[in-house]
């Protein structure tokens, strides 16, 4: 894929005033974006585990008629640069992109995505971290090779795409399966109709199933942003329950949300507050 956008105007670099910390509302300023048509929990979840020195902006990508198709992500990949430029102009220190399968849409490899993120970071003096690539970086940080992929609610082409992306990064996938493959739902339509929110007990059941299928896996990857109902019925993502699930299955869980937050904290040079699983716990005190 050719990532450069067709610009007629000069590229706008980050305004010089944002390099003066006295001009910033927060010492650490983070920008998030997510796919269209999803109210995304990332800014809220990230703030819940971040120090008080952190502030967050959120900006949705706008794609009229969006239907969550991989081809639409390929066609609108250029919107990620628009997002980074907007956030840089607003004084953000680091950008986080939610939507794991944007990295493999169009057949991109980890090296291509690394190069794209590097160009955005250099062009706008604002690092960009994409959730799908953060899975790779998180697994590399844990020095694991054999992994199991719990593809949760992912459609078959999404599941196969992120599996291929991880294999291209050099990982040995000893298991790949979504909720339908695991037998928890009969059809993908049933999964889709739940709008990414699932019964609370499914998180433990699904993780235990994957662990049983892949006893040799050194870590379990959870792609996407699945929600499981917790106390009082409030949906919770993996970053909120991963620590507990790791205690049950006895091995690290590298989820898209935890990996993205870990990479952002690492770039900022700070750590999350509390314990949220093996990967986030690797951040220095």
KEMAR-322120 format. One record per residue (C-alpha): x, y negated, z; residue in three letters; residue number from 1. Coordinates in Angstrom, 3 decimals. Layout:
// KEMAR-322120
x/y/z/type/seq
X/Y/Z/Ala/NUM
...
***
This chain:
// KEMAR-322120
x/y/z/type/seq
0.000/0.000/0.000/Unk/1
1.151/-3.528/-0.795/Unk/2
0.698/-5.554/2.382/Unk/3
1.600/-9.043/1.217/Unk/4
-1.345/-11.420/0.875/Unk/5
-1.834/-13.770/-2.058/Unk/6
-1.253/-17.152/-0.434/Unk/7
-1.347/-20.462/-2.250/Unk/8
-0.452/-22.542/0.771/Unk/9
2.788/-22.343/2.775/Unk/10
2.792/-19.910/5.670/Unk/11
2.019/-21.669/8.945/Unk/12
4.494/-20.662/11.621/Unk/13
3.722/-20.836/15.320/Unk/14
3.551/-24.499/16.401/Unk/15
6.655/-25.591/18.296/Unk/16
4.627/-26.728/21.323/Unk/17
3.853/-23.122/22.271/Unk/18
7.510/-22.410/22.956/Unk/19
7.285/-24.798/25.900/Unk/20
5.743/-22.833/28.795/Unk/21
4.351/-26.049/30.291/Unk/22
1.869/-26.218/27.405/Unk/23
0.372/-22.772/27.991/Unk/24
-2.671/-21.945/30.094/Unk/25
-1.128/-18.644/31.185/Unk/26
2.516/-17.531/31.350/Unk/27
1.533/-14.438/29.330/Unk/28
-1.077/-14.903/26.580/Unk/29
-2.462/-11.909/24.646/Unk/30
-4.707/-11.736/21.589/Unk/31
-6.853/-8.734/20.664/Unk/32
-8.781/-7.841/17.543/Unk/33
-11.046/-4.911/16.788/Unk/34
-12.989/-3.485/13.838/Unk/35
-16.217/-5.258/12.827/Unk/36
-19.520/-4.317/14.430/Unk/37
-18.015/-3.007/17.679/Unk/38
-18.227/-4.906/20.949/Unk/39
-14.752/-4.009/22.075/Unk/40
-13.785/-3.423/25.706/Unk/41
-10.034/-3.896/25.174/Unk/42
-9.783/-7.527/26.397/Unk/43
-11.800/-6.681/29.520/Unk/44
-10.024/-3.406/30.254/Unk/45
-6.620/-4.990/29.709/Unk/46
-7.374/-7.871/32.069/Unk/47
-8.604/-5.463/34.745/Unk/48
-5.155/-3.880/34.991/Unk/49
-3.037/-6.960/34.226/Unk/50
-1.384/-9.396/36.657/Unk/51
-3.050/-12.780/37.155/Unk/52
-0.368/-14.365/34.970/Unk/53
-2.103/-12.891/31.892/Unk/54
-4.802/-14.533/29.789/Unk/55
-6.597/-12.958/26.815/Unk/56
-8.214/-14.127/23.573/Unk/57
-10.443/-11.849/21.477/Unk/58
-11.168/-12.208/17.752/Unk/59
-13.334/-9.862/15.708/Unk/60
-12.517/-9.033/12.105/Unk/61
-15.369/-10.115/9.824/Unk/62
-16.346/-7.686/7.059/Unk/63
-19.952/-8.057/5.835/Unk/64
-21.618/-4.697/5.233/Unk/65
-19.035/-2.839/7.288/Unk/66
-19.762/0.898/7.665/Unk/67
-16.616/2.177/9.397/Unk/68
-15.250/3.673/6.179/Unk/69
-11.504/4.145/5.742/Unk/70
-11.666/2.526/2.295/Unk/71
-13.093/-0.633/3.877/Unk/72
-10.157/-0.746/6.262/Unk/73
-7.741/-0.417/3.371/Unk/74
-9.497/-3.182/1.442/Unk/75
-9.505/-5.523/4.441/Unk/76
-6.054/-4.788/5.854/Unk/77
-5.063/-8.348/4.954/Unk/78
-7.370/-9.621/7.694/Unk/79
-4.801/-8.445/10.224/Unk/80
-2.404/-11.129/9.031/Unk/81
-5.153/-13.721/9.320/Unk/82
-5.684/-12.552/12.906/Unk/83
-1.997/-12.847/13.799/Unk/84
-1.727/-16.295/12.228/Unk/85
-4.808/-17.493/14.111/Unk/86
-3.488/-16.172/17.413/Unk/87
-0.014/-17.640/16.834/Unk/88
-1.583/-21.047/16.201/Unk/89
-3.374/-20.719/19.535/Unk/90
-0.228/-19.973/21.508/Unk/91
-0.569/-16.220/21.941/Unk/92
2.614/-14.348/22.936/Unk/93
1.654/-10.912/21.590/Unk/94
-1.194/-9.461/19.505/Unk/95
-2.902/-6.105/19.955/Unk/96
-4.973/-4.416/17.236/Unk/97
-7.698/-1.979/18.308/Unk/98
-8.821/0.624/15.770/Unk/99
-6.466/3.594/15.655/Unk/100
-7.117/4.759/12.132/Unk/101
-6.280/1.447/10.462/Unk/102
-2.659/2.617/10.430/Unk/103
-3.305/5.596/8.154/Unk/104
-6.072/4.145/5.966/Unk/105
-4.741/4.141/2.418/Unk/106
-2.148/6.786/3.187/Unk/107
0.281/4.555/5.077/Unk/108
3.230/6.135/6.850/Unk/109
4.622/5.178/10.258/Unk/110
7.578/3.475/8.554/Unk/111
5.270/1.361/6.413/Unk/112
3.258/0.265/9.436/Unk/113
6.432/-0.468/11.396/Unk/114
7.628/-2.658/8.523/Unk/115
4.291/-4.468/8.312/Unk/116
4.228/-5.191/12.060/Unk/117
7.836/-6.382/11.920/Unk/118
7.001/-8.795/9.088/Unk/119
4.027/-10.210/10.967/Unk/120
6.062/-10.560/14.136/Unk/121
8.875/-12.355/12.329/Unk/122
6.628/-14.565/10.220/Unk/123
4.525/-15.852/13.110/Unk/124
6.973/-15.457/16.015/Unk/125
4.268/-13.307/17.630/Unk/126
4.678/-9.521/17.929/Unk/127
1.840/-7.397/16.549/Unk/128
1.118/-3.965/18.014/Unk/129
-1.323/-1.620/16.259/Unk/130
-3.002/1.071/18.341/Unk/131
-2.224/3.917/15.932/Unk/132
1.479/3.105/15.862/Unk/133
1.495/2.689/19.648/Unk/134
0.501/6.359/19.946/Unk/135
3.705/7.235/18.105/Unk/136
5.807/4.856/20.206/Unk/137
4.273/6.110/23.439/Unk/138
4.977/9.753/22.610/Unk/139
8.525/8.854/21.626/Unk/140
8.983/7.038/24.931/Unk/141
7.944/10.216/26.764/Unk/142
10.387/12.223/24.618/Unk/143
7.839/14.868/23.608/Unk/144
7.630/16.817/20.352/Unk/145
4.774/19.315/20.695/Unk/146
1.428/17.569/21.079/Unk/147
-2.254/18.439/20.961/Unk/148
-4.645/15.968/19.349/Unk/149
-8.039/15.554/20.981/Unk/150
-9.788/13.690/18.183/Unk/151
-12.949/13.198/20.290/Unk/152
-15.662/11.414/18.221/Unk/153
-13.576/10.974/15.047/Unk/154
-15.112/11.778/11.678/Unk/155
-13.262/14.563/9.814/Unk/156
-11.386/12.176/7.502/Unk/157
-10.388/10.008/10.480/Unk/158
-9.266/13.104/12.408/Unk/159
-7.224/14.422/9.494/Unk/160
-5.752/10.990/8.788/Unk/161
-4.389/10.366/12.275/Unk/162
-3.155/13.977/12.456/Unk/163
-1.218/13.426/9.246/Unk/164
0.149/10.133/10.532/Unk/165
1.467/11.819/13.692/Unk/166
3.020/14.623/11.661/Unk/167
4.753/12.080/9.427/Unk/168
6.178/10.560/12.604/Unk/169
7.826/13.922/13.329/Unk/170
5.501/15.459/15.922/Unk/171
4.519/19.129/15.986/Unk/172
0.739/19.215/16.338/Unk/173
-0.143/22.505/17.985/Unk/174
-3.879/21.711/18.085/Unk/175
-6.209/19.257/16.308/Unk/176
-9.943/19.052/16.924/Unk/177
-12.886/16.704/17.538/Unk/178
-16.040/17.178/19.623/Unk/179
-17.725/19.150/16.829/Unk/180
-14.683/21.414/16.392/Unk/181
-14.701/21.995/20.143/Unk/182
-18.351/23.063/20.086/Unk/183
-19.778/20.261/22.214/Unk/184
-21.955/18.946/19.363/Unk/185
-23.399/20.788/16.376/Unk/186
-22.925/18.022/13.813/Unk/187
-20.954/14.841/13.310/Unk/188
-24.261/12.985/12.936/Unk/189
-25.122/13.807/16.558/Unk/190
-21.786/12.380/17.653/Unk/191
-22.193/9.223/15.563/Unk/192
-25.675/8.551/16.916/Unk/193
-24.245/8.162/20.432/Unk/194
-22.337/5.014/19.354/Unk/195
-19.023/6.030/20.956/Unk/196
-20.568/6.539/24.452/Unk/197
-20.663/10.074/25.876/Unk/198
-21.683/11.871/29.088/Unk/199
-19.159/11.446/31.887/Unk/200
-18.478/15.160/32.311/Unk/201
-17.549/15.555/28.645/Unk/202
-14.177/13.875/29.210/Unk/203
-13.009/16.589/31.603/Unk/204
-14.619/19.420/29.620/Unk/205
-13.033/18.298/26.365/Unk/206
-9.574/17.749/27.852/Unk/207
-9.693/21.130/29.608/Unk/208
-10.711/22.796/26.330/Unk/209
-7.802/21.225/24.450/Unk/210
-5.348/22.152/27.209/Unk/211
-6.529/25.771/27.027/Unk/212
-6.164/25.850/23.249/Unk/213
-2.655/24.388/23.356/Unk/214
-0.839/25.560/26.501/Unk/215
2.513/24.783/24.859/Unk/216
1.705/21.138/24.202/Unk/217
3.909/18.693/26.103/Unk/218
1.265/15.972/25.938/Unk/219
-2.304/15.485/24.741/Unk/220
-3.149/12.595/22.425/Unk/221
-6.607/11.024/22.506/Unk/222
-7.258/8.862/19.464/Unk/223
-9.751/6.026/19.183/Unk/224
-11.662/4.392/21.999/Unk/225
-14.166/6.941/23.400/Unk/226
-16.364/5.863/26.305/Unk/227
-17.567/8.208/29.048/Unk/228
-20.244/7.239/31.543/Unk/229
-18.887/6.874/35.065/Unk/230
-20.432/5.882/38.386/Unk/231
-23.747/4.122/37.883/Unk/232
-23.704/5.017/34.194/Unk/233
-21.112/2.393/33.275/Unk/234
-19.077/3.483/30.228/Unk/235
-15.355/3.908/30.893/Unk/236
-12.517/4.360/28.441/Unk/237
-9.513/6.614/28.801/Unk/238
-7.341/4.031/30.543/Unk/239
-9.813/4.114/33.456/Unk/240
-9.976/7.907/33.777/Unk/241
-6.700/9.127/32.284/Unk/242
-4.841/9.294/35.580/Unk/243
-7.513/11.587/37.058/Unk/244
-7.627/13.778/33.964/Unk/245
-3.845/14.160/33.955/Unk/246
-4.100/15.503/37.491/Unk/247
-6.596/18.100/36.323/Unk/248
-4.794/19.377/33.213/Unk/249
-1.259/18.913/34.537/Unk/250
0.314/17.100/31.583/Unk/251
0.521/13.556/30.169/Unk/252
-2.374/12.115/28.197/Unk/253
-1.444/9.471/25.644/Unk/254
-4.617/7.662/24.615/Unk/255
-4.954/4.867/22.088/Unk/256
-5.996/2.284/24.658/Unk/257
-3.348/3.162/27.254/Unk/258
-0.637/3.292/24.569/Unk/259
-1.633/-0.130/23.184/Unk/260
-1.688/-1.734/26.633/Unk/261
1.625/-0.096/27.538/Unk/262
3.253/-1.524/24.414/Unk/263
1.878/-5.003/25.071/Unk/264
3.048/-4.984/28.686/Unk/265
6.460/-3.763/27.537/Unk/266
6.756/-6.642/25.079/Unk/267
5.723/-9.153/27.756/Unk/268
8.244/-7.694/30.202/Unk/269
5.653/-7.058/32.900/Unk/270
3.747/-4.006/34.134/Unk/271
0.156/-3.122/34.818/Unk/272
-1.227/-3.208/38.336/Unk/273
-2.193/0.146/39.846/Unk/274
-1.679/3.614/38.382/Unk/275
-3.213/4.396/35.016/Unk/276
-1.404/7.484/33.832/Unk/277
2.083/8.688/32.964/Unk/278
2.814/6.321/30.085/Unk/279
1.834/3.090/31.833/Unk/280
3.677/4.265/34.932/Unk/281
6.947/4.281/32.949/Unk/282
6.977/0.470/32.906/Unk/283
9.664/-0.864/35.240/Unk/284
8.708/-2.417/38.551/Unk/285
***
